[in-house]
Amino acid sequence: MRRFFAVGLVSYLDFLLRSWIVLQYQLVLDPMSKDDNIDNSDAAMSFRTEHDSMGDVKVPASALWGAQTQRAVDNFPISNLRLSRSMIWALATIKAEASKANQQLGVIDSDLAVAISETADAVAEGRYDNHFPVDVFQTGSGTSSNMNMNEVIAHLASAQLGRDVLPNDHVNASQSSNDVFPTAIHLASAWEIKTSLIPSLEELEDALREKSVEFSEVVKAGRTHLMDATPITLGQEFSGYAAAVEYGIERLLGVLPRVCEVPLGGTAVGTGLNAPRRFAELTVEGLARRTELPMIEARNHFEAHGSRDSLVELSGVLKTVAISMYKVANDLRLMSSGPMCGLREIHLPDLQPGSSIMPGKVNPVVPEAVCQVVAKVVGNDATVSFGGAAGTLELNVMLPVIALSLVESIKLLASVSTTLASKCILGITADEERCRHYALSSPSIATSLNPYLGYETVARIVKRSLAEGVDLRSLVLEEGLMSESEVDRILNVMAMTQGGILK
């Protein structure tokens, strides 16, 4: 008996400790929350009893969540990573529009619908983020987070209305976690693309185009295989970078309509059981009006429940955008390498000391940060791809980690695009003299002599130039192969950047 009592006491103390850790995590690690309803005094250690279909559960007295959320907190002490702000916003926004549809269809009373909608709007604004403690790594359908949202809204709406608002029967009416949570992923992703990523990429594109114009007359050596090639202008290189970003935006706009096709209304398995016929139509129309996104109900709810193909496609586009940014960042590192033993064609803004041991060293820190973001996005794409393959029969059970990875990739790319544009691209200067010197020194400019002297003759002159350290122009004149005016016209490096001789 004493042993049984001791085990029970240890279990209860462990429960108290876990609950205290959850509260401290909410209070300390999420200082941006606007919510003031969590008591950080000794009273925060008190508990109330909540009930669900499995029985009674003790919940911190000041928490807005209920029994199912608390069970998830206890069951998934895994990563301390919680649902993102974007996903909380998306879930709350869906609940607000769903309550309006349920009111219109007579599923719930008007006073309940208004209280739920107003409360959900407050949650969407971020006023109660501390009350979403469930770990990202949870049940694969996202049921724990959906119920977390239902319980918080029900708690707040009950206080506002003065009578019970139930999480399942009222807030979750006409819905299932199986259609709400994936819809939230689609909505959050589309919203972040529209409001954050595309504007940031446009800022980066504008910065690159500005530099392409500024550097339009800066001739430099082209390089293929990292070896000297025919001349190019620095402006042409930057125009290529700008175009890559532009095409990335086009790709995002191309996938956006498919991301905005959502499974809401299919409830548990895609049949729409317990949802009125027009519920999805009305709710999705409300989401479209509210966000100005091209939100539509899924054309086939069974595909929309069992597969997350459009999210996998989106992740692939994000990876493509990231890969093109890696190319830009790596080129900037190469062209700015030095200051004495590298290419030194351009100079990046000096932002911070680059070494704790070598005085005066400055590193290309922003391009390096870009490269690291790209590595993370590529890794996230692998996660989303693997997760997307986990669609089994009528449900994919990797939804929370797909949400985590997608939203993280979008936000990282948005932030790093703005940083690259503002802290690096706009401050780049060119060493025009060095660039031109490289262009004139490259044996590859002999390519323009081919139509006049033939490939074999030009190859012989190039080999002689490299062996003797004599420039091509001098050798052509020495061998009497061309007149001075002819060779100067044909070895015009600026003309070579335009694909022919400038008239």
N, C-alpha and C positions, 0 to 999 in steps of 0.2 A: 504493500500500500504506500509506504514512504517513497519507494522508487517511482511508483506511478505519479504520486503527488509532485515529486521533484521534476519528472519529465514534463508534466503539465505546466509547472511554474516556469521552467526554462523556455517552453514554447510560447507562453504568454509574454515573457520578457523579450523574447526574440521579436514577437509581433509589435510590442511597444517600441522597440528600437528601430525596426523597419519603418514604422509610421512616423517616428520622429525624424528619421533620415529623409523621408519623402518631403516632410514639411520644410526642413532646413534647405533641401535642394530647391524647392519652389521659391523660398524667400531669398536665398543668397545667389543662386545661379541664374535667376531670371529677373534682374533688376529693372528691365524695361517694361514689365507689366504695369498697367495702370490700376490694377485691382488693389483695393485696400481692405478686402474682406477677410483675409487670413490673419488671425490674431497671433502675434509673435510674443505673447506673454506666457505665463505659466498655464493660462487657460487653454493654450494650444495643445497641451498634453492630455486634455480631456477627450472623451469619445462619445459618440452616440451609436445607437444600434439601428442598422438598416436591414431590410429584408428583401430577398429575391426568391426565385423558384427553388433555390438550393438551401435556403434557410437564412439565419441571421448572420450579419457581418458587422464587426465594429469598424466605424469610420471616424476619422478625426472630426471633432465637433465643428470646427470652422470650415471644413471642406464643403464645396458645393456638389461634389460627386456623390454617388450612391454605392450600393452593394456591388454591382457588377464591375464598376471601375476599381473598387478596392480589391476585389479578387484578382483583377489583372495586375494591379500594383504588386500584390503579394506573389503572384505566380511568375512574373517576368522581371526579376531583378537582374537584368542582363547587361545593358549598355549605358544606362543613364541618358540615352538619346531619346528625346520626346518628339511628338508630332510637330512638324514645322509650322511656323506662323501661317504659311500659305495654305497648308492643309486644314488648319483650324478655321481659317477664313472660309475656305471652300465648303467644308462640312456645315458650318453655321449658315452660310448663304443658301445652301440647298435646303436646310431645315426651314429657313424663313420663307422661301418660295413654296416649299411643300405645304406649309401651314395655310398659305393663301389659297392654294389649289384645293386643299381639303375643306376649307371653309366654303369655297364656291360650289363644291360638289356635295356639301352637306355631310361630310364624314365626321367633322368635329364642330362644336358650337362656335359661334362667332367670337364670343369673349375669350374662349380658349385659344382660338386661332390668332387673335390680335396679340394676346399676351406672349404666345410662342414666337410669333414673328418679331415683335419688338425686342424680346429677350435675345433671340438669335442674332438680330442686327447688332446688339450691344456686344455679344460674344465675337461676332465677325470683326468688329472694330478693334479688338484686342484688349478689352477691359478685364477679361477673366482668364488670360492665358495660363496663370499659375494653377488653374484648376484642371489642367490636362496632364496628369503625371504618368500616364501609361507609357511604358517603354515601346519604342518603335518595333522591336523584335517581339512580336506577340502572335496571336492567332492570325493565320494567313489571310483571312477574309477582311481583317480590320474591324471585326465585330467589337472588340474591346474599346477601340477609339470611337466607333459609332455610338456605342452605349455610353461612353464617357460624355459625348456631346449631348445625347438624349437626357442624361441625368442632370447635367449642369443646367441645361435650358429648362427642364422640368422644375428643378429646385428654384431657380430665379423666377420663372413664370408663376409658380405657386405663391411665392411671396408677394408678387405684384398683384395677383388676382385675388388672393385671400382664400383660395380653396385649392384642392389637390389638382395638379397637372401631372399626368403619369408619363414616364419616359417611353414606355412601349406603346401604350394604347393611344396616346395623344401626340407626343413629339415625333414618334416613329410611325405614325399612322400612314398606311398605304405604301410603306417602305420596307426594305430589308437591308441589312449590312451588305448583302451580296450585290445590290445595285447602287446603294448610296456611296459606299466607300470608293469603288472604282470610278464612279461619276466625279467624286471629289478630286481624285488624282487627275482626271482629264481636265476638270475645271481649273484646278490650281496650276497645272502645267501651261494651259492655254493662256491664263491670265498673266502669269509671269513672263511668258514669251511676248505677249502683246505690250505689257506695261513696263517691262524691265529689259529683256534681252534684245529685242529688236531696236528700241531706242539707243541702247548702248552700242550695238553694232553699227547703227547709222552714224553715231558720233565717231566711232573708229574709222569708218569708211570716209567720212568728211575730212578727218585729219590726214589720212593717207592721200586723198585726192589733192588736198592743199599742198602737200609736199611734192606730189608728182608734177604739179605745175611749177612750183618753186625750183625744182631740180631738172626742169625740161631741157636745159642747155648744158648740163653737167655730163660730159662724155667720160666713160670709164670702160675698162676691159670687161667684156662678158666672160662668164666662166661656165664650162660644162665639165662634169666629172671632177670639179675643183681645179681644173686646168684652164689655161688661157684660151679664150674663144674670141670671136669677132666682137667689135665694140657695141655698146648699148648705152643709153643714157640712164642716169640714176632716176630720172623722172619716169622712164619706161618701166623700170623695176617697181617703183612705188605704185604706178598705175595698175600693175599686175596684182599687187597686194590689195589695193582698193577693190579691184574686180572680184577677188576671191571672197572678200567680206560681203560684197553686194550679192554674189551668187549664194552665199550662206543665208542671207536674208530671204532671198527668193525660195530657197529650199524650205525654210521655216514657214513661210507663207503658204507654200504648197502642201505641207503636211497638216497645217492648222485645221482645215475643215474636217479631216478624219479624226483628229484629236478631239474636236468639238462634238463628235457623234457619240452620245453617252447611253449607258445601259439603264438609266433610271426608268422605272416603270415595270421592269421585268421581275421585281421582287426576288424571291429565293432562287429560282432556277431558270428564269426567262419567260415563264408563262404568264406572269402578272397576277398571280393569285393574291387576293385581298386588296388589290389596287383597283379603284374605279377606272373605267375605260379611258377617260380623258385626263387622268391624273398626270401622267408623264407629259402629255402635250402641254397642259397648262403650266406645269412646273418648269419645264425646259424653256417654254416661251418666256416665263418670268426671268429665268437665268439669262437668256439672250438679251432681253430689254435692259436688265440691270448691268450687265457687263459689256454690252455691245460686241459680244463675240458671236460667231455663227453657230450657236449651240442648236443641235437638233437631236431628236430621239433616235435611237438606234433603228436602222432599217430592219435588222434581224436580231432580236434579243438573245437568241441562243448563241450566235457568234459573239455578241457583245458580252455575254456572261462568261463563256468558256475561254475566250481568247483576249489577249491584250496586245494584239498585233499593231494597232496604231501607236501605242506607247513604245513598242519596240522600234517601230519605224521612226518615231520622234527621237528616240535615243540615238539611232544611227545618224540622223541629221545633226544632232548636237555633236556627235563624235566627228562628223565631217567638218563642221564649223571649227571645232577645236583643232583638228589636224591642219587646216589651212592657217590657223593662227600660229601653230607651232612652226610652220615654214617661215612665216614672217619674223617671228621672234628669233629663230635660229639664224636667219640671214642677217638680222640686225647685229647679232653677236659677232658673226664673222666679219662683216664690213667695218665694225667699230673696233676690232681686235687691235691690240697694241699696248702702250702707245708707241713703242719703238720697234717691236718685233712682229707686228701683225699687219693687217691690210691698211688700217687707218684711213679708209675712204670716207667714213662719216664719224661724227662725234655725237654720242648720246649725252643727255643731260647728266651732270654729276649730282647724284642724289645723296650719297653717304659714303663714308670710308669703306674700302673694300677688304681690308685685312687688319687683323689684330697684331700682326708682326711686321708687315711690309709697309712702311710709311708712304703716303701719297698714292697708294693703289686704289683705283676706283673700278668697280665691277658693273656689268650690265644687269643690275638687279631686277629691273622690271621685266625684261625679256625672260630672265630665269624664272621669275614668278609665273609668267605666262606658261612656260614649259611645264612647270609643276602642276598647274591647273589642268593642262591638257592631259597629263598622266592620270590625274584623278578622274577626268571625264571619260577617258578611255576605259579605266577600270570600272566606272559606274555603268558604262555601256555593256560591259561583260556581265555585270550583275543583272541589269535589266533584261538582257538577252536570255540569260539563264532563267531568270524569273518568268519571262514571257513564255518559255518552253514548259512551264509548270501548269499550264492549263489542263485540267483533268476533268473529263466529262463536262459538268455544268458550272465549273468554277475554277478560277486560278487562285491558288493559295499562297502566293508570294506578293500580295498586293502592298503590304506596308513597306517592304524593302524596295519594291519598284518605286513607290512614292518617294521614299527617302533619297534614292539615287537620282531620279529624274529632277526633282526640285533642286537638289544640291547642284547638279550639273548646270541647270539653267541659271541659277543665281551666281555660281562661280564664274561662268562665262560672261554674264552681264557685268559683274564687278571688275573682272580683269580686263575687259574690253575698254571700259571707261578709264581704268588706270593706265593701260597701255597708250591710249590716245592722249590723255591729259598730261601724264608725267613723263612720257617718252617721245612719242611721235612728233608732237608739236614743237618739241625743243631740239630736234635733230638738226645739225648743221653738216654741210658737206665740205670736204677738202678738195676743192675743184682742181687745184694744181696737181695734187697727187693722183686724182682720178684720171686726169688727162695724160699724165706721165705713164701710168699703167697702160692706158689705151694705146699710146704710141709705141710703147716698148713691147707690146705683145706680138709675137711672130704670127699670130692668127690674122692680123690685118692683111697679111699677104694673100689671103683668100680672094680679095678683090682684084688681084692680078691674074687670077686663073683664066678669065675669058680672053686675056690679051697675050699671055705668055705660055699658057698651058700648065697643067697640074705638075708634070714632072720637072719642068724648068723652075717653077715656083718652089717646089719642095727642095730642090738643090740649093736655091738661094736662101731659103729659111735655114737649112742645116748649116750653111756657111755663116749666116748671120749669128747663129747660136754659138758656133765653134769659135769664131773670131771676135765676137762681141761688137760687131759693126752693124749699124742700123740698115734696114732693108732698102731705104731710099738711096743710100750711098752706094750699095752694092749694085742696084739696078742701073744707076747712072754710070758706075765704074765699068760695068760690062757692056754699056752702050745699048741696053735693051729698050730704053725709052728716053724721050726728051725730058728735060726738067719740068716743063709745064704739064706734060702727060702724067708723070709719076706723082706730082703734087695733086693733080686733080683726082687720080684714082686712089691715092692713099689718104684721102680726106676722111678722117675718122667720124666726123659728124654726119657726112653723107652716108657712111656705112650703116649708121643707126637708123636711117630712113629706108633702107633696103635698096639703095642705089645712089648714084652720083647726083648731088644737088646741082641744079642748073643755075 
